[in-house]
Amino acid sequence: MADKEGQTPKVEALDKKNPCQVTYFIEEQAFQGTSYHFNERGILVNCPQPAPLNTKVRLSLQFPGFKNVIELQGEVVWTNIHGPAETLSPRGMGVKFSNVDRDMERLLAELASQFDTQASIFSCYYS
């Protein structure tokens, strides 16, 4: 996700009250979810229809106040179809990112630091 000069865009202050909007694709079918919990290695997606374990997914992440959509790929490493939203075992899925370059890792780490998710108890679901 680079701008015209090939540089990663600077991250503005994010509105932490609003979650990251997540669209995830399984083959060509799109599903919606949200997330407050992520880092440069993965993301916990709260969603009503989590994908099965080991499913390859394509992700589009839209952070509040951030103009650009972040496109990533990953694999489902944890899933829960039964839990309510935002408990110790939330309904949703943990996705470990794949093929992330260093610039994107830095951008995700900076975004995560603004959401205070670096030391999240939920990182065990996607790291």
PyMOL commands that place a pseudoatom at each C-alpha (Angstrom):
pseudoatom trace, name=CA, resn=MET, resi=1, chain=A, elem=C, hetatm=0, pos=[0.000, 0.000, 0.000]
pseudoatom trace, name=CA, resn=ALA, resi=2, chain=A, elem=C, hetatm=0, pos=[2.336, 2.691, -1.212]
pseudoatom trace, name=CA, resn=ASP, resi=3, chain=A, elem=C, hetatm=0, pos=[1.602, 6.159, -2.519]
pseudoatom trace, name=CA, resn=LYS, resi=4, chain=A, elem=C, hetatm=0, pos=[2.727, 7.510, -5.918]
pseudoatom trace, name=CA, resn=GLU, resi=5, chain=A, elem=C, hetatm=0, pos=[6.359, 7.885, -4.843]
pseudoatom trace, name=CA, resn=GLY, resi=6, chain=A, elem=C, hetatm=0, pos=[6.432, 4.331, -3.467]
pseudoatom trace, name=CA, resn=GLN, resi=7, chain=A, elem=C, hetatm=0, pos=[6.433, 5.387, 0.177]
pseudoatom trace, name=CA, resn=THR, resi=8, chain=A, elem=C, hetatm=0, pos=[4.129, 4.054, 2.836]
pseudoatom trace, name=CA, resn=PRO, resi=9, chain=A, elem=C, hetatm=0, pos=[1.607, 6.744, 3.849]
pseudoatom trace, name=CA, resn=LYS, resi=10, chain=A, elem=C, hetatm=0, pos=[1.957, 8.427, 7.226]
pseudoatom trace, name=CA, resn=VAL, resi=11, chain=A, elem=C, hetatm=0, pos=[-0.584, 7.319, 9.810]
pseudoatom trace, name=CA, resn=GLU, resi=12, chain=A, elem=C, hetatm=0, pos=[-2.819, 10.037, 11.211]
pseudoatom trace, name=CA, resn=ALA, resi=13, chain=A, elem=C, hetatm=0, pos=[-4.320, 9.775, 14.699]
pseudoatom trace, name=CA, resn=LEU, resi=14, chain=A, elem=C, hetatm=0, pos=[-7.094, 7.192, 14.635]
pseudoatom trace, name=CA, resn=ASP, resi=15, chain=A, elem=C, hetatm=0, pos=[-10.478, 7.268, 16.324]
pseudoatom trace, name=CA, resn=LYS, resi=16, chain=A, elem=C, hetatm=0, pos=[-10.050, 4.317, 18.718]
pseudoatom trace, name=CA, resn=LYS, resi=17, chain=A, elem=C, hetatm=0, pos=[-13.737, 4.347, 19.655]
pseudoatom trace, name=CA, resn=ASN, resi=18, chain=A, elem=C, hetatm=0, pos=[-14.626, 3.014, 16.220]
pseudoatom trace, name=CA, resn=PRO, resi=19, chain=A, elem=C, hetatm=0, pos=[-13.391, -0.385, 15.107]
pseudoatom trace, name=CA, resn=CYS, resi=20, chain=A, elem=C, hetatm=0, pos=[-11.533, -1.259, 11.958]
pseudoatom trace, name=CA, resn=GLN, resi=21, chain=A, elem=C, hetatm=0, pos=[-14.082, -2.386, 9.358]
pseudoatom trace, name=CA, resn=VAL, resi=22, chain=A, elem=C, hetatm=0, pos=[-13.071, -5.724, 7.869]
pseudoatom trace, name=CA, resn=THR, resi=23, chain=A, elem=C, hetatm=0, pos=[-14.276, -7.236, 4.627]
pseudoatom trace, name=CA, resn=TYR, resi=24, chain=A, elem=C, hetatm=0, pos=[-12.989, -10.750, 4.139]
pseudoatom trace, name=CA, resn=PHE, resi=25, chain=A, elem=C, hetatm=0, pos=[-13.264, -12.850, 1.040]
pseudoatom trace, name=CA, resn=ILE, resi=26, chain=A, elem=C, hetatm=0, pos=[-13.430, -16.608, 0.846]
pseudoatom trace, name=CA, resn=GLU, resi=27, chain=A, elem=C, hetatm=0, pos=[-12.933, -17.365, -2.817]
pseudoatom trace, name=CA, resn=GLU, resi=28, chain=A, elem=C, hetatm=0, pos=[-15.194, -14.654, -4.305]
pseudoatom trace, name=CA, resn=GLN, resi=29, chain=A, elem=C, hetatm=0, pos=[-17.773, -14.430, -1.500]
pseudoatom trace, name=CA, resn=ALA, resi=30, chain=A, elem=C, hetatm=0, pos=[-17.519, -11.331, 0.733]
pseudoatom trace, name=CA, resn=PHE, resi=31, chain=A, elem=C, hetatm=0, pos=[-18.273, -11.214, 4.477]
pseudoatom trace, name=CA, resn=GLN, resi=32, chain=A, elem=C, hetatm=0, pos=[-18.179, -8.347, 6.988]
pseudoatom trace, name=CA, resn=GLY, resi=33, chain=A, elem=C, hetatm=0, pos=[-16.655, -7.988, 10.420]
pseudoatom trace, name=CA, resn=THR, resi=34, chain=A, elem=C, hetatm=0, pos=[-14.895, -5.549, 12.733]
pseudoatom trace, name=CA, resn=SER, resi=35, chain=A, elem=C, hetatm=0, pos=[-11.724, -5.508, 14.770]
pseudoatom trace, name=CA, resn=TYR, resi=36, chain=A, elem=C, hetatm=0, pos=[-10.075, -3.656, 17.629]
pseudoatom trace, name=CA, resn=HIS, resi=37, chain=A, elem=C, hetatm=0, pos=[-7.395, -6.343, 18.021]
pseudoatom trace, name=CA, resn=PHE, resi=38, chain=A, elem=C, hetatm=0, pos=[-4.538, -6.718, 15.539]
pseudoatom trace, name=CA, resn=ASN, resi=39, chain=A, elem=C, hetatm=0, pos=[-0.807, -6.327, 15.082]
pseudoatom trace, name=CA, resn=GLU, resi=40, chain=A, elem=C, hetatm=0, pos=[1.692, -6.660, 12.231]
pseudoatom trace, name=CA, resn=ARG, resi=41, chain=A, elem=C, hetatm=0, pos=[1.307, -10.466, 12.285]
pseudoatom trace, name=CA, resn=GLY, resi=42, chain=A, elem=C, hetatm=0, pos=[-2.456, -10.936, 12.361]
pseudoatom trace, name=CA, resn=ILE, resi=43, chain=A, elem=C, hetatm=0, pos=[-5.938, -9.812, 13.324]
pseudoatom trace, name=CA, resn=LEU, resi=44, chain=A, elem=C, hetatm=0, pos=[-8.903, -10.963, 15.414]
pseudoatom trace, name=CA, resn=VAL, resi=45, chain=A, elem=C, hetatm=0, pos=[-12.052, -10.414, 13.351]
pseudoatom trace, name=CA, resn=ASN, resi=46, chain=A, elem=C, hetatm=0, pos=[-15.360, -10.220, 15.218]
pseudoatom trace, name=CA, resn=CYS, resi=47, chain=A, elem=C, hetatm=0, pos=[-17.912, -11.567, 12.762]
pseudoatom trace, name=CA, resn=PRO, resi=48, chain=A, elem=C, hetatm=0, pos=[-21.134, -13.591, 12.691]
pseudoatom trace, name=CA, resn=GLN, resi=49, chain=A, elem=C, hetatm=0, pos=[-19.827, -16.086, 10.099]
pseudoatom trace, name=CA, resn=PRO, resi=50, chain=A, elem=C, hetatm=0, pos=[-16.186, -16.946, 10.808]
pseudoatom trace, name=CA, resn=ALA, resi=51, chain=A, elem=C, hetatm=0, pos=[-14.359, -19.047, 8.241]
pseudoatom trace, name=CA, resn=PRO, resi=52, chain=A, elem=C, hetatm=0, pos=[-13.238, -22.588, 9.073]
pseudoatom trace, name=CA, resn=LEU, resi=53, chain=A, elem=C, hetatm=0, pos=[-9.710, -23.272, 10.335]
pseudoatom trace, name=CA, resn=ASN, resi=54, chain=A, elem=C, hetatm=0, pos=[-6.917, -23.207, 7.743]
pseudoatom trace, name=CA, resn=THR, resi=55, chain=A, elem=C, hetatm=0, pos=[-9.040, -21.278, 5.229]
pseudoatom trace, name=CA, resn=LYS, resi=56, chain=A, elem=C, hetatm=0, pos=[-7.105, -18.824, 3.068]
pseudoatom trace, name=CA, resn=VAL, resi=57, chain=A, elem=C, hetatm=0, pos=[-8.775, -15.413, 3.114]
pseudoatom trace, name=CA, resn=ARG, resi=58, chain=A, elem=C, hetatm=0, pos=[-8.267, -12.065, 1.444]
pseudoatom trace, name=CA, resn=LEU, resi=59, chain=A, elem=C, hetatm=0, pos=[-8.823, -9.086, 3.759]
pseudoatom trace, name=CA, resn=SER, resi=60, chain=A, elem=C, hetatm=0, pos=[-9.719, -5.442, 3.157]
pseudoatom trace, name=CA, resn=LEU, resi=61, chain=A, elem=C, hetatm=0, pos=[-9.182, -3.327, 6.287]
pseudoatom trace, name=CA, resn=GLN, resi=62, chain=A, elem=C, hetatm=0, pos=[-10.705, 0.154, 6.583]
pseudoatom trace, name=CA, resn=PHE, resi=63, chain=A, elem=C, hetatm=0, pos=[-9.462, 2.018, 9.641]
pseudoatom trace, name=CA, resn=PRO, resi=64, chain=A, elem=C, hetatm=0, pos=[-11.531, 4.950, 10.974]
pseudoatom trace, name=CA, resn=GLY, resi=65, chain=A, elem=C, hetatm=0, pos=[-10.227, 8.237, 9.619]
pseudoatom trace, name=CA, resn=PHE, resi=66, chain=A, elem=C, hetatm=0, pos=[-7.782, 6.464, 7.281]
pseudoatom trace, name=CA, resn=LYS, resi=67, chain=A, elem=C, hetatm=0, pos=[-8.405, 7.123, 3.579]
pseudoatom trace, name=CA, resn=ASN, resi=68, chain=A, elem=C, hetatm=0, pos=[-6.785, 4.039, 2.118]
pseudoatom trace, name=CA, resn=VAL, resi=69, chain=A, elem=C, hetatm=0, pos=[-8.040, 0.484, 2.393]
pseudoatom trace, name=CA, resn=ILE, resi=70, chain=A, elem=C, hetatm=0, pos=[-5.347, -2.009, 3.398]
pseudoatom trace, name=CA, resn=GLU, resi=71, chain=A, elem=C, hetatm=0, pos=[-5.416, -5.238, 1.390]
pseudoatom trace, name=CA, resn=LEU, resi=72, chain=A, elem=C, hetatm=0, pos=[-3.862, -8.350, 2.944]
pseudoatom trace, name=CA, resn=GLN, resi=73, chain=A, elem=C, hetatm=0, pos=[-3.956, -12.105, 2.690]
pseudoatom trace, name=CA, resn=GLY, resi=74, chain=A, elem=C, hetatm=0, pos=[-3.911, -14.597, 5.489]
pseudoatom trace, name=CA, resn=GLU, resi=75, chain=A, elem=C, hetatm=0, pos=[-4.934, -17.922, 6.912]
pseudoatom trace, name=CA, resn=VAL, resi=76, chain=A, elem=C, hetatm=0, pos=[-7.525, -18.617, 9.600]
pseudoatom trace, name=CA, resn=VAL, resi=77, chain=A, elem=C, hetatm=0, pos=[-5.645, -19.981, 12.628]
pseudoatom trace, name=CA, resn=TRP, resi=78, chain=A, elem=C, hetatm=0, pos=[-8.457, -19.779, 15.206]
pseudoatom trace, name=CA, resn=THR, resi=79, chain=A, elem=C, hetatm=0, pos=[-12.239, -19.743, 14.843]
pseudoatom trace, name=CA, resn=ASN, resi=80, chain=A, elem=C, hetatm=0, pos=[-15.272, -19.619, 17.136]
pseudoatom trace, name=CA, resn=ILE, resi=81, chain=A, elem=C, hetatm=0, pos=[-18.808, -19.788, 15.764]
pseudoatom trace, name=CA, resn=HIS, resi=82, chain=A, elem=C, hetatm=0, pos=[-20.516, -19.879, 19.174]
pseudoatom trace, name=CA, resn=GLY, resi=83, chain=A, elem=C, hetatm=0, pos=[-19.290, -17.051, 21.396]
pseudoatom trace, name=CA, resn=PRO, resi=84, chain=A, elem=C, hetatm=0, pos=[-20.884, -13.636, 21.854]
pseudoatom trace, name=CA, resn=ALA, resi=85, chain=A, elem=C, hetatm=0, pos=[-19.065, -10.520, 20.693]
pseudoatom trace, name=CA, resn=GLU, resi=86, chain=A, elem=C, hetatm=0, pos=[-16.197, -9.258, 22.905]
pseudoatom trace, name=CA, resn=THR, resi=87, chain=A, elem=C, hetatm=0, pos=[-15.705, -11.892, 25.559]
pseudoatom trace, name=CA, resn=LEU, resi=88, chain=A, elem=C, hetatm=0, pos=[-12.540, -13.800, 26.345]
pseudoatom trace, name=CA, resn=SER, resi=89, chain=A, elem=C, hetatm=0, pos=[-13.521, -16.139, 23.530]
pseudoatom trace, name=CA, resn=PRO, resi=90, chain=A, elem=C, hetatm=0, pos=[-15.341, -13.885, 21.060]
pseudoatom trace, name=CA, resn=ARG, resi=91, chain=A, elem=C, hetatm=0, pos=[-17.356, -15.018, 18.065]
pseudoatom trace, name=CA, resn=GLY, resi=92, chain=A, elem=C, hetatm=0, pos=[-15.092, -14.608, 15.098]
pseudoatom trace, name=CA, resn=MET, resi=93, chain=A, elem=C, hetatm=0, pos=[-11.752, -15.740, 13.764]
pseudoatom trace, name=CA, resn=GLY, resi=94, chain=A, elem=C, hetatm=0, pos=[-8.054, -15.140, 14.153]
pseudoatom trace, name=CA, resn=VAL, resi=95, chain=A, elem=C, hetatm=0, pos=[-6.215, -14.585, 10.884]
pseudoatom trace, name=CA, resn=LYS, resi=96, chain=A, elem=C, hetatm=0, pos=[-2.442, -14.782, 10.576]
pseudoatom trace, name=CA, resn=PHE, resi=97, chain=A, elem=C, hetatm=0, pos=[-1.218, -12.533, 7.766]
pseudoatom trace, name=CA, resn=SER, resi=98, chain=A, elem=C, hetatm=0, pos=[0.882, -14.015, 4.986]
pseudoatom trace, name=CA, resn=ASN, resi=99, chain=A, elem=C, hetatm=0, pos=[3.397, -12.417, 2.620]
pseudoatom trace, name=CA, resn=VAL, resi=100, chain=A, elem=C, hetatm=0, pos=[3.497, -9.056, 4.402]
pseudoatom trace, name=CA, resn=ASP, resi=101, chain=A, elem=C, hetatm=0, pos=[6.387, -6.817, 3.352]
pseudoatom trace, name=CA, resn=ARG, resi=102, chain=A, elem=C, hetatm=0, pos=[8.377, -4.730, 5.853]
pseudoatom trace, name=CA, resn=ASP, resi=103, chain=A, elem=C, hetatm=0, pos=[6.680, -1.434, 4.966]
pseudoatom trace, name=CA, resn=MET, resi=104, chain=A, elem=C, hetatm=0, pos=[3.260, -2.969, 5.583]
pseudoatom trace, name=CA, resn=GLU, resi=105, chain=A, elem=C, hetatm=0, pos=[4.481, -4.525, 8.850]
pseudoatom trace, name=CA, resn=ARG, resi=106, chain=A, elem=C, hetatm=0, pos=[5.610, -1.079, 10.021]
pseudoatom trace, name=CA, resn=LEU, resi=107, chain=A, elem=C, hetatm=0, pos=[2.294, 0.493, 9.023]
pseudoatom trace, name=CA, resn=LEU, resi=108, chain=A, elem=C, hetatm=0, pos=[0.289, -2.209, 10.826]
pseudoatom trace, name=CA, resn=ALA, resi=109, chain=A, elem=C, hetatm=0, pos=[2.480, -1.911, 13.930]
pseudoatom trace, name=CA, resn=GLU, resi=110, chain=A, elem=C, hetatm=0, pos=[1.940, 1.857, 13.982]
pseudoatom trace, name=CA, resn=LEU, resi=111, chain=A, elem=C, hetatm=0, pos=[-1.819, 1.453, 13.558]
pseudoatom trace, name=CA, resn=ALA, resi=112, chain=A, elem=C, hetatm=0, pos=[-1.868, -1.190, 16.314]
pseudoatom trace, name=CA, resn=SER, resi=113, chain=A, elem=C, hetatm=0, pos=[-0.004, 1.121, 18.678]
pseudoatom trace, name=CA, resn=GLN, resi=114, chain=A, elem=C, hetatm=0, pos=[-2.709, 3.745, 18.174]
pseudoatom trace, name=CA, resn=PHE, resi=115, chain=A, elem=C, hetatm=0, pos=[-5.385, 1.181, 19.021]
pseudoatom trace, name=CA, resn=ASP, resi=116, chain=A, elem=C, hetatm=0, pos=[-3.344, 0.068, 22.065]
pseudoatom trace, name=CA, resn=THR, resi=117, chain=A, elem=C, hetatm=0, pos=[-3.401, -3.524, 20.812]
pseudoatom trace, name=CA, resn=GLN, resi=118, chain=A, elem=C, hetatm=0, pos=[0.319, -4.313, 20.951]
pseudoatom trace, name=CA, resn=ALA, resi=119, chain=A, elem=C, hetatm=0, pos=[-0.025, -6.177, 24.257]
pseudoatom trace, name=CA, resn=SER, resi=120, chain=A, elem=C, hetatm=0, pos=[-3.584, -7.331, 23.658]
pseudoatom trace, name=CA, resn=ILE, resi=121, chain=A, elem=C, hetatm=0, pos=[-4.680, -10.488, 25.448]
pseudoatom trace, name=CA, resn=PHE, resi=122, chain=A, elem=C, hetatm=0, pos=[-6.338, -11.393, 22.151]
pseudoatom trace, name=CA, resn=SER, resi=123, chain=A, elem=C, hetatm=0, pos=[-3.059, -11.641, 20.204]
pseudoatom trace, name=CA, resn=CYS, resi=124, chain=A, elem=C, hetatm=0, pos=[-2.903, -15.348, 21.065]
pseudoatom trace, name=CA, resn=TYR, resi=125, chain=A, elem=C, hetatm=0, pos=[-5.803, -15.812, 18.624]
pseudoatom trace, name=CA, resn=TYR, resi=126, chain=A, elem=C, hetatm=0, pos=[-3.886, -14.572, 15.574]
pseudoatom trace, name=CA, resn=SER, resi=127, chain=A, elem=C, hetatm=0, pos=[-0.136, -14.663, 16.271]
for i in range(1, 127): cmd.bond("trace and resi %d" % i, "trace and resi %d" % (i + 1))
show_as sticks, trace
zoom trace
